[in-house]
């Protein structure tokens, strides 16, 4: 039944349709690297927000919860910006370089 008195009716709530966002894991194999950060349009290209964890095998990893969409990103390896060597999806930038691109689909949602 619809409310016929604008401004006088309580808001209608839907049943709990909240979905959890699954983590997306970024991995860079750089065994000789000291510090590695992940940056992209998902964090407004903040170069120090997402430090990556280094494992003994030389992999650096970072898990993020990203909503479905298309994201551009790069790794910062000891101060140098790198595209993802394991991801062939890239786009040219206005600065004459490239960014890696990842597309997160609806399937990352879990009920």
Backbone as a ProteinNet text record, in pm:
[ID]
protein_1_A
[PRIMARY]
XXXXXXXXXXXXXXXXXXXXXXXXXXXXXXXXXXXXXXXXXXXXXXXXXXXXXXXXXXXXXXXXXXXXXXXXXXXXXXXXXXXXXXXXXXXXXXXXXXXXXXXXXXXXXXX
[TERTIARY]
84	0	88.9	66.3	147.9	97.4	187.5	154.8	98.6	-13.8	-75.4	-55	25.7	53	202.7	252.4	396.5	451.8	565.3	631.3	576.9	470.1	407.8	425.4	479.5	490.7	631.8	639.5	771	836.4	969.4	1037.1	1018.2	1003.5	990.3	1129	1146.2	1275.2	1259.9	1361.3	1363.4	1419.3	1388	1448.1	1598.5	1669.7	1815.7	1871.5	1910	1967.4	2116	2174.8	2318.2	2398.3	2498.4	2587.5	2728.1	2800.6	2940	3024.7	3126.4	3215.9	3336.9	3363.7	3478.4	3607.6	3715	3845.8	3905	3974.7	4052.5	4198.3	4273.9	4414	4504	4589.8	4690.7	4822.4	4892.4	5018.4	5123.7	5239.9	5353.9	5472.8	5534.2	5655.7	5775.6	5839.3	5955.8	6047.8	6122.2	6202.1	6310.5	6359.4	6466	6414.4	6283.8	6225.5	6223.5	6245.4	6237.7	6095.1	6047.2	5911.3	5828.3	5707.3	5615	5480	5423.1	5291.7	5200.9	5071.8	4969.4	4894.2	4875.6	4801.6	4715.8	4609.5	4521.2	4407	4314.3	4202.5	4109.1	4122.3	4041.9	4085.3	4202.9	4246.8	4300.4	4249.3	4289.8	4440.2	4500.5	4643.4	4732.2	4687.3	4768.9	4885.4	5009.4	5123	5167.7	5113.3	5160.3	5050.3	4928	4816.6	4819	4850.6	4841.4	4978.4	5043.4	5170.5	5142.2	5228	5208	5295.8	5245.1	5316.2	5408.2	5533.4	5630.8	5642.2	5643	5660.4	5798.9	5840.8	5975	5998.4	5891.4	5905.9	5921.4	5920.6	5937.1	5807.3	5693.4	5564.3	5530.1	5473.2	5418.7	5267.9	5188.7	5044.4	4970.2	4851.3	4760.1	4618.4	4531.8	4390.6	4310.8	4220.4	4131.4	3988.9	3894.8	3753.6	3710.1	3694.6	3657.3	3517.5	3437.2	3303.7	3317.5	3214.7	3221.7	3250.5	3336.1	3373.7	3507.3	3553.5	3681.1	3778.7	3897.3	3996.1	4131.1	4198.7	4335.9	4427	4544.2	4635.8	4779.3	4871.1	5013.2	5072.6	5187.9	5267.2	5377.7	5416.5	5531.9	5637	5742.8	5847.6	5972.8	6006	6121.9	6123.5	6005.9	5994	5968.5	5975.4	5951.5	5812.7	5742.4	5606.5	5613	5542.3	5539.3	5396	5376.8	5251.7	5262.2	5151.1	5147	5197.6	5315.2	5368.6	5284.7	5199.5	5114.8	4979.8	4953.3	4824.5	4845.8	4804.9	4823.9	4725.7	4623.5	4523.1	4577.5	4601.4	4661.4	4592.6	4610.6	4555.8	4660.8	4671.9	4765.5	4713.2	4806.3	4768	4804.5	4755.9	4787.7	4931.9	5001.2	5140.5	5238.4	5187.3	5273.4	5315.6	5254.8	5284.2	5158.6	5160.4	5044.4	5005.8	4877.5	4827.1	4773.2	4785.9	4720.9	4572.7	4488.3	4343.8	4288	4198	4128.4	3979.5	3900	3754.2	3700.6	3625.9	3564.4	3417	3369.5	3230.5	3140.9	3012.2	2912.1	2940.9	3016.1	3040.9	3123.9	3180.7	3255.9	3163.9	3036.9	2942.4	2908.1	2902.3	2862.3	2740.5	2646.1	2526.9	2543.9
-117.2	0	124	214.1	334.6	443.4	526.3	638.5	751.8	807.9	915.5	1052.2	1058.1	1184.8	1211.1	1280.1	1304.9	1371.4	1320.5	1375.1	1323.4	1245.4	1196.6	1045.9	978.1	832.6	791.5	681.1	626.8	567.6	577	518	367.4	315	170.3	110.1	-0.9	-68.1	-201	-234.4	-363	-466.1	-590.1	-696.7	-691.4	-742.1	-735.3	-788.7	-696.6	-735.6	-704	-682.1	-652.3	-770.8	-741.5	-845.9	-816.9	-922.2	-905.4	-898.9	-816	-802.5	-892.6	-979	-1068.7	-991.1	-1043.3	-979.7	-1010.4	-912.5	-929	-924.6	-1026.1	-1031.9	-990	-893.6	-848.4	-915	-969.3	-1038.7	-989.2	-955.4	-918	-1000.8	-1071.1	-1147.3	-1056.2	-1015.1	-926.2	-960.3	-1070.4	-1119	-1023.1	-935.3	-843.9	-709.7	-692.6	-564.6	-553.8	-431.7	-404.3	-369.5	-253	-208.8	-203.4	-258.4	-255.9	-204.5	-111.3	-56.7	-79.7	-86.7	-96.8	35.1	91.6	216.2	211.8	290	292.7	390.7	388.4	481.3	442.1	320.7	278	345.9	408.5	483.6	622.2	673.2	805.4	816.3	705.1	698.5	738.7	708.3	734.1	635	682.7	591.9	518.1	552.8	489.8	423.4	422.2	368.9	217.1	147.4	1.3	-63.5	-85.4	-156.8	-304.9	-369	-510.4	-596.9	-713.4	-807.2	-895.3	-906.8	-987.7	-1126.8	-1227.8	-1366.4	-1416.4	-1524.7	-1579.4	-1617.6	-1653.2	-1692	-1572.1	-1449.7	-1330	-1264.7	-1326.4	-1266.3	-1157	-1048.8	-940.9	-943.8	-944.3	-955.8	-848.2	-816.8	-725.8	-763.3	-781.1	-808.9	-681.4	-651.8	-536.4	-580.7	-514.4	-537.5	-428.5	-466.9	-372.9	-404.4	-301.2	-318.1	-348.9	-410.2	-436.9	-308.8	-321.5	-207	-230.2	-128.1	-132	-41.8	-93.5	-19.3	-17.3	96.1	108.8	107.9	46.5	37.4	20.3	40.8	13.1	-28.8	-91.2	-121.5	-17.1	16.6	103.6	17.8	-12.2	-103.5	-22.5	-11.6	67.6	205	268	402.7	410.3	298.3	296	240.5	306.2	265.4	154.2	43.3	-72.8	-107.2	-144.2	-210.1	-354.3	-421.8	-560.4	-652.4	-713.8	-798.9	-923.9	-961.9	-1080.7	-1046.8	-918.8	-876.6	-804.6	-865.7	-801.8	-688.7	-671.1	-567	-432.5	-343.6	-213.5	-104.3	17.1	133.2	243.7	317.9	430.7	545	618	732	862	970.9	1103.2	1142.3	1063.3	1092.3	1015.1	942	867	731	686.7	553.8	467.6	354.1	265.3	231.2	201.7	148.3	8.6	-77.8	-207.5	-186.5	-272.8	-260.9	-393.7	-385.6	-504.3	-473.9	-571.8	-558.9	-656.2	-602.1	-682	-694.3	-817.2	-839.5	-864.8	-878.4	-903.9	-1033.6	-1125.5	-1253.7	-1240.9	-1123.8	-1107.7	-1093.7	-1072.8	-1064.6	-1203.6	-1216.3	-1342.5	-1314.5	-1404.1	-1385.4	-1454
0	0	0	-91.7	-105	-11.8	34.4	121.3	36	80.7	3.6	67.6	175.3	242.7	239	135	123.6	250.1	295	411.9	543.9	541.2	663.8	683.5	588.7	595.5	634.8	706.8	743.7	619.8	609.9	493.4	492.2	374.8	360	351.2	417.7	412.9	340.6	266	197.4	292.4	266.7	345.9	328.4	422.8	421.6	290.1	203.7	75.1	70.3	188.6	194.9	144.9	68.6	18	66.2	89.8	128.7	3.1	5.8	-108.5	-83.6	-178.6	-167.2	-189.7	-137.9	-155.1	-292	-345.9	-467.8	-425.6	-464.3	-423.6	-539.1	-511	-605.8	-566.3	-663.6	-637.3	-735.3	-682	-765.9	-721.2	-815.4	-785	-810.3	-701.4	-709.4	-592.7	-604.4	-491.6	-444	-529.8	-490.6	-437.6	-439.5	-396.5	-244.6	-197.4	-54.2	-14.5	-62	-30.2	-156.8	-147.2	-260.5	-210.3	-286.9	-256.9	-376.5	-349.8	-453.2	-455.9	-574	-586.3	-712.1	-711.4	-827.7	-807.9	-903	-890.4	-776.5	-723.6	-608.5	-478.7	-475.4	-357	-396	-508	-558.1	-579.3	-618.8	-651.2	-532.9	-412.7	-293.5	-293.8	-306.3	-324	-197.6	-81.6	41.7	123.6	73.2	152	164.8	56.1	56.6	42.3	154.8	156.3	132.1	53.7	22.5	112.6	145.5	232.1	148.8	191.7	118.2	180.8	93.5	135.5	95.9	158.2	133.7	-12.1	-83.7	-224.4	-318.2	-262.1	-344.3	-387	-352.3	-385.1	-285	-336.9	-255.3	-279.1	-173.4	-190.1	-111.5	-162.3	-93.5	-133.7	-34.6	-60	-34.9	-129.4	-117.1	-144.3	-80.5	-109.8	-206.9	-332.5	-437.6	-488.2	-503.1	-560.2	-709	-769.1	-913.5	-990.8	-1089	-1170.8	-1238.6	-1306.1	-1377.6	-1303.9	-1277.1	-1199.7	-1271	-1261.8	-1310.2	-1188.6	-1204.6	-1091	-1136.8	-1042	-1061.1	-927.7	-935.6	-817.8	-808	-686	-665.2	-596.3	-670.9	-625.6	-596.3	-469	-426.6	-494	-499.6	-554.7	-703.8	-775	-919.8	-950.1	-1043	-1078.1	-1182.6	-1155.5	-1244.4	-1281.6	-1407.2	-1441.6	-1393.6	-1390.4	-1343.6	-1454.5	-1438	-1544.6	-1570.3	-1475.8	-1492.8	-1555.3	-1578.7	-1633.6	-1767	-1877.6	-2008.1	-2036.8	-1952.9	-1974.6	-1926.9	-2025.2	-1994.3	-2074.1	-2025.4	-2094.6	-2090.9	-2201.4	-2207.1	-2122.2	-2061.1	-1978.1	-2047.2	-1992.8	-2046.9	-2021	-1936.8	-1903.6	-1990.9	-2089.7	-2180.1	-2126.9	-2019.2	-1964.7	-1974.9	-1908	-1907.4	-1764.3	-1745.7	-1620.2	-1646.8	-1549.2	-1556.1	-1528	-1585	-1570.5	-1521.6	-1424.1	-1375.6	-1374	-1415	-1412	-1307.9	-1212.9	-1108.3	-1143.5	-1156.9	-1195.7	-1076.7	-1105.3	-1001.9	-925.6	-986.7	-921.9	-794.5	-767.6	-644.3	-524.6	-549.5	-438.7	-389.4	-260	-198.7	-112.7	-112.9	-29.4	102.5
[MASK]
+++++++++++++++++++++++++++++++++++++++++++++++++++++++++++++++++++++++++++++++++++++++++++++++++++++++++++++++

